[in-house]
Amino acid sequence: MTKQLKAGLQYMLIDFRYSLMIFWSILFASSLLLMLLSWSIPSSQSNLAFGLVIYIFCAISGFQMTKETLPYFLKFSSTRKNFLIVALVFNVLLAMFMSLLAMLSTYLFNYISRLFDVANFRVMFTTELTTLSQTWYHEFFTNAVLSFLFLTLGFLLSSLFYRFGLIGGFSGLAVVIISIILPESRQFLADLFLSIDYTKVDFNFLVILFVSLFTFIPNWLLIKQAPTKAASTR
């Protein structure tokens, strides 16, 4: 079992390596271009937040996970339980990696902007928007937890589409959208995950971590009887 888990984790790392390289290459190139434009137009003001960008990437990566990797696991005689364990470990590692790289990139670009005196260009830290003090460990922890949340939610939605196809997937997505649109449910979700202290956000990290881990229960119910092919391809 240990060998299967190790092999599965290696496969996921290789499978996502290309998309990670493309994502960071585009992000770095576009950030450098924006910095150059800011330098050439002193009257402009450019602010970036790498944290928000990596959350989008994590949601998309989680959404691709079941369709891209579950058939491979089943093809090579691995179990759905092993797949779920590997996915959990991989999501934790990916969230930590994205958080670390986002933090280091933020320090790097802010250093370059100061070095070349580009005062109208700045990359914001995620903790600047929260009630936490602006330290490297708070920045790393905040981005890692939120990245893990978006990965697991995307992963759950991926399993829903894989198991029930477009009808089941879009039905689940519709429930989420309606929950966000309705004032009562939107307020409940907002109060559950965060509170706003004037202009700062106070995240409830325990609830976020609990919800992230809890999503693996319905995920298991979705994939434990799942076929080797996605519903849309059967």
Secondary structure, 3 states (H helix, E strand, C coil): CHHHHHHHHHHHHHHHHHHHHHHHHHHHHHHHHHHHHHHHCCCCCEEECHHHHHHHHHHHHHHHHHHHHHHHHHHCCCCHHHHHHHHHHHHHHHHHHHHHHHHHHHHHHHHHHHHCCCCCEEECCHHHHECCCCCHHHHHHHHHHHHHHHHHHHHHHHHHHHHHHHHHHHHHHHHHHHHHHCHHHHHHHHHHHEEEECCEEEECHHHHHHHHHHCHHHHHHHHCCCCCCCHHHC
